[in-house]
Amino acid sequence: MPEPREPLKPLHYELMLLSRYHLRPPAASSALDRSGYVLLNRLELVDPMTLKELSQALRLDTSTVHRQLGALLRHEYVEYVPGAAGEVARRFAPTAAGRAALLDARASHEHELSAVVGDWPAEKQQQLMSLLRDFNEQVERLESAPWPRLAD
């Protein structure tokens, strides 16, 4: 494998650190762990999805997503919903309890994020968001796996 260009070495290191600093779960008592949080965020922005569609979107093995959905079903954060007429695969959608848990978790994450960047000028916060979005969208293009975005 070729040696990375010199400017990419510190970038790679900072991205490694960023992945390490992911935001903590909202509370130890919460049933919504990191994987559930990601799943509910995805389901919040799209029509109900099948296990296969979620596996493809998340770029995870179906058994992994099945296990994650099982936990969300046990906590009644997602439910089965009917698909198109004649469709065999079951579709998943967030429940009212799932949306409430997602909003609570999001508020907790945003509170923690505020502790890190809350005193930054708005321009600097926007710059970070813009660069992260550019980065994520480029990865999504390379992987042919676009992710829906929140409305601005």
Order of alpha helices (4+ residues) and beta strands (2+ residues): alpha-alpha-beta-alpha-alpha-beta-beta-alpha-alpha
